[in-house]
Amino acid sequence: MSIEVKNITKRFGSFTALDNISLEIPTGELVALLGPSGCGKTTLLRIIAGMESADAGAVFFHGEEATHVHTRERQVGFVFQHYALFRHMSVFENVAFGLRVKPRAERPSEAEIRERVMKLLNLVQLDWLAERYPSQLSGGQRQRIALARALAVEPKVLLLDEPFGALDTQVRKELRRWLRRLHDEMHIASVFVTHDQEEALEVADRVVVMNKGRIEQIGTPDEVYSAPASPFVYRFLGNVNVFRNRVHGQWAEVDRAPEGARDEALAFVRPHDIEILREAVAGGLAARIQHVQAIGPLVRVEVDHRGEVFEVELTRERHEQLALQGGETVWIRPRSLRVFQGEQLLPAQHFDLGAGI
């Protein structure tokens, strides 16, 4: 079942949580709502679920309006960050709960409930814990039980609110890979909220980047990371270096714009898109090595250019070739960058970094 939200607006007093949001999620797609705290992503998820009402706009499930349909009737499975399991119930009874509270006419028989619950516990690979209680489970196991409970009622839509937020790093990595595989098996529309960029880029089919109640960009993980549509998306998704430019015509000159100048533009470049060279080159900037640190397969190099520190990432092999030492002068040159003037992405231009030579 597909999901569509049209022109959703939500205010809490004078605070605008959602400002005219529109979004379509087809059946079978796993979408991440990504953004900082307070950007509106959880509010949007709760409006889709029917747990919150919008001040304006509409929600559609498979083309039919569901704006005023009660949560119980939306056929939505919801997974909370903190599990929300019943402590006095066994794992089996937690998963069976949604089936047991159905109206009598819709409630499966006891044999059907047992069959469905055990099938789900097997699906989340925890059938051997059916008789245990939540207090006897690890955080990762509790979250998988919470997911099984959400799936027990056979939802048409699955919504997850920071489902791995309370777990440690290693468990998060394991569970998000597991969630991706599970979603591919079930093939229903799924939406999950996260503020973890790596999580969104690894798991989702598409990422919706939100900021201050608005959508900044929608795209595949590669699109939002490699071609950010705004300075906010650039800064939010991974490390980035910012060079100040003065723009005139088809030229953008690094180091030629004082901060706040009318023709100032900002050039954004990822650390791995900067090369370090031993000799002066056209389009390069002279810089002094400040710090070199090996981090796993990469080497992070901090360089100072005219009082501003930039970060460069090298492979270990390239670092060994350069044999960089703190305090020495090198040349840095961006391989690719994108320039924004205010919020506007400027068209492909010629960027002159010669000012730094």
LINPESUL-V962780 format. One record per pair of residues at least 24 apart in sequence whose C-alpha atoms are under 7 Angstrom apart, sorted by sequence separation. I is the first residue (numbers start at 0). J is the second residue. D is the distance in Angstrom with one decimal. If there is no record, write none. Layout:
BEGIN
i->(I | I)
j->(J | J)
d->(D | D)
END
This chain:
BEGIN
i->(1 | 123 | 241 | 242 | 1 | 91 | 241 | 242 | 0 | 176 | 241 | 48 | 120 | 139 | 175 | 240 | 241 | 119 | 138 | 239 | 240 | 239 | 240 | 161 | 239 | 240 | 139 | 156 | 157 | 158 | 159 | 160 | 161 | 238 | 239 | 155 | 156 | 157 | 158 | 159 | 160 | 161 | 238 | 156 | 157 | 158 | 159 | 116 | 290 | 288 | 289 | 288 | 289 | 90 | 91 | 273 | 288 | 90 | 91 | 287 | 288 | 89 | 90 | 196 | 270 | 271 | 287 | 288 | 89 | 90 | 270 | 271 | 287 | 89 | 90 | 270 | 271 | 286 | 287 | 89 | 90 | 285 | 286 | 9 | 88 | 285 | 286 | 8 | 9 | 285 | 286 | 7 | 8 | 9 | 86 | 284 | 285 | 8 | 86 | 283 | 284 | 7 | 8 | 86 | 283 | 284 | 7 | 84 | 283 | 6 | 7 | 94 | 282 | 5 | 6 | 278 | 279 | 5 | 277 | 278 | 4 | 5 | 94 | 95 | 276 | 277 | 4 | 94 | 97 | 98 | 275 | 276 | 3 | 4 | 93 | 97 | 275 | 276 | 3 | 95 | 275 | 2 | 3 | 94 | 274 | 275 | 2 | 273 | 274 | 1 | 2 | 82 | 273 | 274 | 0 | 1 | 82 | 273 | 274 | 0 | 84 | 272 | 273 | 272 | 82 | 272 | 268 | 78 | 268 | 78 | 268 | 284 | 240 | 267 | 268 | 282 | 283 | 240 | 266 | 267 | 282 | 283 | 285 | 78 | 266 | 267 | 282 | 284 | 285 | 77 | 266 | 281 | 284 | 76 | 265 | 266 | 283 | 76 | 264 | 265 | 264 | 265 | 264 | 263 | 264 | 76 | 75 | 74 | 75 | 76 | 77 | 78 | 79 | 80 | 74 | 75 | 76 | 77 | 78 | 79 | 80 | 74 | 75 | 76 | 77 | 78 | 80 | 79 | 80 | 78 | 80 | 81 | 80 | 250 | 251 | 252 | 253 | 249 | 250 | 251 | 252 | 253 | 249 | 250 | 251 | 252 | 254 | 250 | 253 | 254 | 230 | 229 | 41 | 41 | 40 | 0 | 0 | 27 | 28 | 29 | 30 | 31 | 32 | 33 | 35 | 27 | 28 | 29 | 30 | 31 | 32 | 33 | 34 | 26 | 27 | 28 | 29 | 30 | 31 | 32 | 33 | 26 | 31 | 25 | 24 | 33 | 31 | 40 | 38 | 31 | 38 | 39 | 30 | 33 | 38 | 39 | 29 | 30 | 31 | 32 | 33 | 34 | 38 | 29 | 30 | 31 | 32 | 33 | 34 | 28 | 29 | 30 | 31 | 32 | 33 | 34 | 0 | 1 | 0 | 20 | 18 | 20 | 17 | 18 | 16 | 17 | 15)
j->(25 | 147 | 265 | 266 | 26 | 116 | 266 | 267 | 26 | 202 | 267 | 75 | 147 | 166 | 202 | 267 | 268 | 147 | 166 | 267 | 268 | 268 | 269 | 191 | 269 | 270 | 170 | 187 | 188 | 189 | 190 | 191 | 192 | 269 | 270 | 187 | 188 | 189 | 190 | 191 | 192 | 193 | 270 | 189 | 190 | 191 | 192 | 151 | 325 | 324 | 325 | 325 | 326 | 128 | 129 | 311 | 326 | 129 | 130 | 326 | 327 | 129 | 130 | 236 | 310 | 311 | 327 | 328 | 130 | 131 | 311 | 312 | 328 | 131 | 132 | 312 | 313 | 328 | 329 | 132 | 133 | 328 | 329 | 53 | 132 | 329 | 330 | 53 | 54 | 330 | 331 | 53 | 54 | 55 | 132 | 330 | 331 | 55 | 133 | 330 | 331 | 55 | 56 | 134 | 331 | 332 | 56 | 133 | 332 | 56 | 57 | 144 | 332 | 56 | 57 | 329 | 330 | 57 | 329 | 330 | 57 | 58 | 147 | 148 | 329 | 330 | 58 | 148 | 151 | 152 | 329 | 330 | 58 | 59 | 148 | 152 | 330 | 331 | 59 | 151 | 331 | 59 | 60 | 151 | 331 | 332 | 60 | 331 | 332 | 60 | 61 | 141 | 332 | 333 | 60 | 61 | 142 | 333 | 334 | 61 | 145 | 333 | 334 | 334 | 145 | 335 | 333 | 145 | 335 | 146 | 336 | 352 | 309 | 336 | 337 | 351 | 352 | 310 | 336 | 337 | 352 | 353 | 355 | 149 | 337 | 338 | 353 | 355 | 356 | 149 | 338 | 353 | 356 | 149 | 338 | 339 | 356 | 150 | 338 | 339 | 339 | 340 | 340 | 340 | 341 | 154 | 154 | 154 | 155 | 156 | 157 | 158 | 159 | 160 | 155 | 156 | 157 | 158 | 159 | 160 | 161 | 156 | 157 | 158 | 159 | 160 | 162 | 162 | 163 | 162 | 164 | 165 | 165 | 348 | 349 | 350 | 351 | 348 | 349 | 350 | 351 | 352 | 349 | 350 | 351 | 352 | 354 | 351 | 354 | 355 | 342 | 342 | 160 | 192 | 192 | 155 | 156 | 186 | 187 | 188 | 189 | 190 | 191 | 192 | 194 | 187 | 188 | 189 | 190 | 191 | 192 | 193 | 194 | 187 | 188 | 189 | 190 | 191 | 192 | 193 | 194 | 188 | 193 | 188 | 188 | 199 | 199 | 209 | 209 | 203 | 210 | 211 | 203 | 206 | 211 | 212 | 203 | 204 | 205 | 206 | 207 | 208 | 212 | 204 | 205 | 206 | 207 | 208 | 209 | 204 | 205 | 206 | 207 | 208 | 209 | 210 | 187 | 188 | 188 | 213 | 212 | 214 | 212 | 213 | 212 | 213 | 212)
d->(4.4 | 6.8 | 6.3 | 5.0 | 4.5 | 6.8 | 5.6 | 6.5 | 5.0 | 7.0 | 4.8 | 6.4 | 6.7 | 6.8 | 6.5 | 5.7 | 6.6 | 5.8 | 6.3 | 6.4 | 5.3 | 5.7 | 6.1 | 6.7 | 4.6 | 6.7 | 6.4 | 6.1 | 6.4 | 5.8 | 6.3 | 5.8 | 5.1 | 6.4 | 6.2 | 6.3 | 5.2 | 4.6 | 4.9 | 4.4 | 4.9 | 5.0 | 6.9 | 5.9 | 6.4 | 5.8 | 6.3 | 6.8 | 5.9 | 6.9 | 5.4 | 5.0 | 6.0 | 6.8 | 4.8 | 6.0 | 5.1 | 5.0 | 6.3 | 5.9 | 5.6 | 6.9 | 6.0 | 6.1 | 5.5 | 6.0 | 5.6 | 6.3 | 5.5 | 5.8 | 4.3 | 4.7 | 4.4 | 5.4 | 5.7 | 5.2 | 6.6 | 5.6 | 6.2 | 4.5 | 6.7 | 6.8 | 5.5 | 5.1 | 6.4 | 6.0 | 5.9 | 6.0 | 5.1 | 4.7 | 6.8 | 6.4 | 5.6 | 7.0 | 6.7 | 5.4 | 6.6 | 5.1 | 5.8 | 5.9 | 5.3 | 5.5 | 6.4 | 7.0 | 5.5 | 6.5 | 4.2 | 6.9 | 4.7 | 4.7 | 6.4 | 7.0 | 6.5 | 5.5 | 6.9 | 6.9 | 6.1 | 5.3 | 5.3 | 6.5 | 5.9 | 6.5 | 6.2 | 6.9 | 6.0 | 6.2 | 4.6 | 4.1 | 6.9 | 6.1 | 6.8 | 5.0 | 5.9 | 6.3 | 6.5 | 6.1 | 5.7 | 6.2 | 5.0 | 7.0 | 4.7 | 5.8 | 6.5 | 6.5 | 5.6 | 6.7 | 4.9 | 6.5 | 5.4 | 5.6 | 6.2 | 6.4 | 5.6 | 6.3 | 6.4 | 4.7 | 5.6 | 4.3 | 6.9 | 5.1 | 6.7 | 5.9 | 5.8 | 5.3 | 5.6 | 6.2 | 6.9 | 6.3 | 6.7 | 6.0 | 4.7 | 6.6 | 6.0 | 5.5 | 6.9 | 6.1 | 5.9 | 6.8 | 6.3 | 5.4 | 4.6 | 6.4 | 6.3 | 6.4 | 5.5 | 6.3 | 5.1 | 4.7 | 6.0 | 5.8 | 4.2 | 6.5 | 5.5 | 4.6 | 5.5 | 6.5 | 6.7 | 6.2 | 6.6 | 5.4 | 5.6 | 6.4 | 4.4 | 6.7 | 7.0 | 5.3 | 5.0 | 4.8 | 6.1 | 6.2 | 6.1 | 6.3 | 6.2 | 5.7 | 5.6 | 4.9 | 4.7 | 4.8 | 4.7 | 5.2 | 5.2 | 6.7 | 5.9 | 6.0 | 5.8 | 6.2 | 4.5 | 6.0 | 6.5 | 6.5 | 6.1 | 6.7 | 6.7 | 6.0 | 6.6 | 6.0 | 6.4 | 5.3 | 5.2 | 4.8 | 4.8 | 5.2 | 6.3 | 5.7 | 6.0 | 6.0 | 6.3 | 6.9 | 6.4 | 6.9 | 6.7 | 5.9 | 6.7 | 6.5 | 6.4 | 5.7 | 6.6 | 4.3 | 6.8 | 6.2 | 6.2 | 5.8 | 6.1 | 6.3 | 5.7 | 4.3 | 5.1 | 4.7 | 4.8 | 5.0 | 4.8 | 5.3 | 5.2 | 5.4 | 4.7 | 6.3 | 5.9 | 6.4 | 5.8 | 6.3 | 5.4 | 4.6 | 6.9 | 6.4 | 6.8 | 6.9 | 5.7 | 7.0 | 6.0 | 5.7 | 4.8 | 6.9 | 5.3 | 6.8 | 4.5 | 5.0 | 5.3 | 5.9 | 6.5 | 6.3 | 5.9 | 5.7 | 5.1 | 5.4 | 5.1 | 4.9 | 4.9 | 4.9 | 5.0 | 6.3 | 6.9 | 5.8 | 6.0 | 6.3 | 6.0 | 6.1 | 6.7 | 6.2 | 6.3 | 6.4 | 5.3 | 6.9 | 4.1 | 5.7 | 5.0 | 6.3 | 6.7)
END
